[in-house]
Amino acid sequence: VQLQASGGGLVQAGGSLRLSCAASGSTFSINNMGWYRQAPGKQRELVAGITRSGSPNYSDSVKGRFTISRDNAKNMVYLQMNSLKFEDTAVYFCHAVYLGDSHFSTAWGQGSQVTVSS
């Protein structure tokens, strides 16, 4: 499974951005997908995740502002980010858990820079 993310950029505080991530390869084997982020000097953290059936979960810091969704037919996962704050500035990574050769494996997309100006 390979992941290709797009949609980052620079936005003012209070603005919105939408990240997209396209999966390719053995997409039929993908289970959960999600978005992580890593700010300078900080550890990578989970922002939002979504099951194959579409059940989402969010970190407390983005709950109510971000929405994760996926389109299994198109092998896409999205992150709609509204009411962005300066502290949302980070590199965002899409992530997938898939069933490989008899065990679960993970795939990461390349990072997308999101910069929120205060």
N, C-alpha and C positions, 0 to 999 in steps of 0.2 A: 504494500500500500504506500502510495506517495501522496503528499499533501502540498498544495500550492495556494498560498494566501495572497490576498490583495486588499487594497482599500484603506491603508493607513494614510496619515498626513498630518497637517498642522491645522488646528482649529482653535478658536477663542473659547474661553470658559463659557459654559452654558450652551455651546453648540453641539452638533451631532456628527457622528461618523458611522459608517457601516463597513464592517470587515466581512470579507467572503473567503471561503476556503474550498477549493475543489479537490476532491479525492479521485485518485486513479489507481489502476492495478486491480487487485482482488477486492473490489469494493463490496462484494456480496458478503464478505467475512467481517465487515466493520460492525462493531457493537456500539459502545459509547463514543461520543465525540465531545470536544470541548475547546475552550480557549483559556490559555494561561497568559500571564504577563510577567515581565521582569523589568523593574526599574533599576537605574544605576545604583550599584552598591547593595542591592537587595536580592533576596532569593526569589526564584520563580514561584508564582502563586497561581492557584486555580481561580479563574474569574467566573466561569460558567461552564456547565456541562449539560449534555442532553443524551438521553437514551435513544436507542433505535426506534422506539415507539413514540418518542417525542416528549418525554417527561423531562422538564428542565430543573436545574438547581443552580443557585447563585451564591457567590460570596456575599457576606453582609454589606461589604463596602459598595457593591454595585446594585444591590437589590432595589427594584423600583425604578432604576435608571437604564439598565441594560436589558436587552432581550435576545436570547439565543434561539435559533430555529434551525431546522434542517430539512432538506428536500432529498429523500432517499432516491427518488427516481433520477435526479440530476447529480447525485453524489456530492451535494453541497451542504456546508454548514455556514451559518451567518451569525454575526454579532452586531446588533443595532445598539449603538451607544448614544444615549441622549443625556442632556444636562451634564455634559462633561466638566470635570473639575481638573485643576492643575495636577492634583495627585493621581489622576488617571494616566499621566504621562508615563509611557513605558514601551518596551517592545512586546508586541502581542504575538503569541504562537498558537496555531491551531494544533490539535492533538486528536489522535484516534486510537482506540483499542480495537484490535482485530484478532481473529482466531487464525493463527499460523499453523505450522505443522504440529498439531496436537497440543498446542499451548497458546496462551494469549500473548500477543506482542503489542508494542506501541509504535506509532509513527508520529513524527513532528514535521510541521511545515517550517519554512524559513520564516524568520520574524518580520513583522510589519511594524514600523515605527509609528506610534501615535504620540503627538506632542500637543499639549493643551497649554495655551498661553493665558496667563492670568490678567 
